[in-house]
Amino acid sequence: MLGLACLLLPFGALATWAAHGLTDTGRYVRTMAPLAADPDVRLAVADAVGDGIMRAAGHDLDSGPLRGAAGPFVHDAVRSFTRTEAFRAAWDAANQALHAAVLDALRHDDARPADVTVDVAPVVARIKRQLTDDHVSFAHRIPVTHTRVPVLPAGNVDRLRKGYHVLDTAAFWLPLTAAVLAVAGIAVAACRRRAVAALGLGTALGGGLLVLAVAIGRRLTLADLPDALHRPAAGAVYDALTATLRTVSWLLLALGLAVALGSWLTGRYGRRAARRRARASAAPAADRAPEPRRARA
């Protein structure tokens, strides 16, 4: 039972992080907010936005006097924008809208999954408000139109929805089952101190394996990216999203080792104290003189 409890504990931590740590929109936005100041993330966003502008209006920008210079000009302008407060406001608004849209699609079981789209109007409105507060010319004339941008194909929605429901169920049952098995294993153990020590070592091993799994997942995630130039940005996003999981993993490792060490020290010094008490109680009995026998009448 103790072995099964130690096995379920890291999986329970992983399921809890995925099902609850990543499904709170406010927490997600706060986690992603510092990345707006990350140079690698800003560069990746600037390149993506600049390429999108060039694809949308490339023919017009590459004609006339700006022919050949439109691309660098647009990318430089977008990179400059990523260093402003307006970009940080847009980053937070975009992450909030994206997370809310994906989460809504995962939580609602529809007969026919549809593409997940995001309305860019709130993002544009927040950029407009920030630029107006910064007294940027013509900022009040920026049009706020309701345009929906696809972010998740319908073919992936059903598969992700099933995975979400599995994680949501596992996040409740796995930690509860691990706790019940741990308590039961200690209760029925012949030597409870050794059982606690074994549970501590198993918990530490599970935490260490979880740390290793997070590191391997990072390497595999970045290796699968086709664009090597944007891997530092993807690594920064991965590190931000898994920061809580890494913290929990190290806590499991440290807590397990502390419990195992405490149990070992308690047993070792407890036996020494018991032997000293036994010798101390036996010494007066040995020094006591034997009583003289009474003479028979």
N, C-alpha and C positions, 0 to 999 in steps of 0.2 A: 504493500500500500504506500509506503514511503517513497519507493522508487517511482511509482505512478504519479504521486503528488508532485515530486520534483520534475517529472517530465511534463506535466500539464501546466506548471507554473509559468515558464517562459512563453508558452503558447497562449496562455491566458493574458499575460501582459501585452503580447503582440496584438491579440484580438481586441483588447480594451483600448489600446492606443489607436488602432485603425477605426474601430466602430464609434468611439466617443471623442478621442482627441482630434480627429480630423473632420468631424461632422458638426462642430460648433462654428458657425459662421463668424461670430465675433472673435473667437480665439484664433481662427484661421487668418483673419484680416490682421490681427495684432502680430501674429507670427510672421506674416509676409511683409509687414510694413517696413521693417529695417532694411529689407532687400532693395528698396527704392534708392538707397544711398550706396549700394554695392556697385563698384565700377564695372564688373563683368556683367551684372544683370542689366545695368543701364546700356551698355554697349549692345547686348543681345536684343534688347527691346528697341533700341534705335535702329539697328539693322533691319529688324523685322518690320517696323513701321515704315522705314524709308523704302524698303523693297515693295511694301504694299502700296505706297503712294506712287512709286514709279510704275508698278503694274497697272494701277488704275488710271493714271494720266501720263503714261510714258510717251505716247505718241505726240501729245500736245507739248510736253516739256522738252522733248528732243527735237522739236522743230523751231525754226526762227533763230533769234540771236543766242538763245541758251542751249543750242544744240551741242551735245558733247560735254557740257558743263552742268547740266541739270542734275545728274545723278549725285556727284559730289556735293553740290549745293544743298540738295534736299537732305542728304544724310548728315551733313554738318549742322543744318538747321535743327534736325530732329535730335541730334546729340546735344546741342545746346539746350534744347527744351528739357531733356532728361535731367538737367542740373537745376531745375527750378522747383519752387514749391508747387506750382501747378501740376507738374508731373507726379509729385508725391500724392497729391490729392487724386489725380486720375488713377494712379496705381492702386490706391486703397479702394476707390469706387469700382474699378474693374475687377479686382479680386473679390469684393463683396458680391457683385452681380454674378460673376462666374460661379462662385461657390454656391450661392443660393439657387441658381438655375440647375446645376448638376445635382445638388442635394434634393431639390424638389422632384427631379426626375427619378432619382433612386428610391425615394420613399413612397412614391405613388405607383401602384401597380395598374398599368394601363393594358388593355387588350392588345393594342397595336402601338408599340413604342415609336415615338417620333424623334426627329432630330432635336437635340437640346440647343436652344438659341439664347442669346443674350441681347437685350435691348441696350443699345449704346447711348440712349438719350440721357440717363442719369450720369453716365461718365462725362459726356460732353457738357452737361449742365454744371457739374462740379468744376470742370476745367474753366468754364466761362466765369463762374463765380469767383474762382481764385484769381484769374487774370484781371477781372474787374476790380477786385480788392487791391491788386498790385498796380492799378492805374495804367494798365496796358491799353494803348490806343486801339479803338475799334473792337475791343473785347465784347462790348455789349451788343455788337451786331452779329456775333457768332450764332448761326442758326442751330437750334436744338430740335433735331428731327428724330422720330422713333424709327430706328433701323435695327433690325434683328440680325445678329451675326451668328452663324452656326459654330458651335464649339465642340459638339460631340455627335457623331453619326448615330442614326437610329439602330444600326446593327450592333453597336457596342453597348447600348443602353440596357438591353435585357440581360446580357451576360454580367455587366457590372451590378445590376440590380440584384441578381441572385447572389452574387458574392457579398454584397452589402448585407443582405438578410442573414446569410450564414455567419458573417462576422458579428452582426448584432446579437444573434443568439449565442454564439460562442463567447462573446464578451461577458455574458451573464453567467453561463453555466461552467465554463472552464475554471475561473478563479474560485467559484463556490465549491466545485468538486475537488479541486486541489486542497482547499482548506479542510474540507470534511475528511478526506483521505489522510491528511497529515495528522489531524487530531486523533482519528481512529487508530492510525499506526502507532502513535506514541502511547495511546491508552492501553493497547494490547501487547506492547513490547515487553519482553522479559526484563530488559534493562532500559529504563526510560532515558537515562542520561546518554547512553550510546545511541538510542533512537534519535534524540534531539541533535546529537553531533552529526549523525548520518543525514538528517534532514537539512542541517546547516550546510554541509558539504555539497549535497545535491542542489540546494538552492544557489550556492555560489557557482557551481558548475553550469546550471541553467542560465544564470546571469552572464557568465563568461561566453557561453555559446550564443546568447542573444547579441552581445556586443560584436562577436565575430560575424554573425549573420547580417547585422546592420552594415558593417564594413564591406562584406562581400556583396551585399545588395547595392551599395553605392558604386562599387567597381563595375558590376555587371550593367547597372543602369547607364552609367556614362559610356561604357564600351559599346552599347547598342545605339548610341546617338550617331546619326549620319554626319552631322556637322561638328567636326572636332574643334572649331573656333569657339563654339558656344558651350563646350563642356564645362568650363569654369563656372558659367552662370547656372547651368543645370546642377552642378555640384553644390553651389551655394543654396539653391532652392531645396535640394535633397537634405542638406545639413540642417536647414531651418525647420523642415517638416519633421525630421527624425530626432530633433534635439531632446524632446521629452522622452522618447523611447530610449535613447542612449542614457539619459539620466536614470531612468528606472532600471535599466540593465546594470549600470554600475552600482546602484543602490542594492539590487538583489545580490550582486557579487560581494559587496562589502558586508551586508547584513548576514549573509550566509556564513562568511568566514568568521565574523564576530561571534555568531552563535556557536559555531563549531569550536572555536578557540575557547570561548567561555565554558562550554561543556567539558572540554578536555582539562582545562585548568581546575575547574570545580572537582572533577573526579580525582585528579592527581593529588591536589592539596587536601582534598577531603579524606583520602585514604591515609595520607601521612598524619593528619590530625587524629584520625581514629587509632592508628598504631601508637601514637604518643600517649593518647588517653589510656590505651590498654596497658602500656608499660608502666604508666604512672599509677594505675590502680593495682597492678601486680606487685610493685616494689614494696609497699608497706606490708603486704601479706607475707612476703618472703623474709622481711626483717623481724617479724613478730616471733618472739621466743615461744617454744612449745610449752604447754601447761604441764606441770609435774603430775605424775599419776598418784592417785590416792592409795595408801597402803591398805591392804585387806586386813580385816579384823581376824 
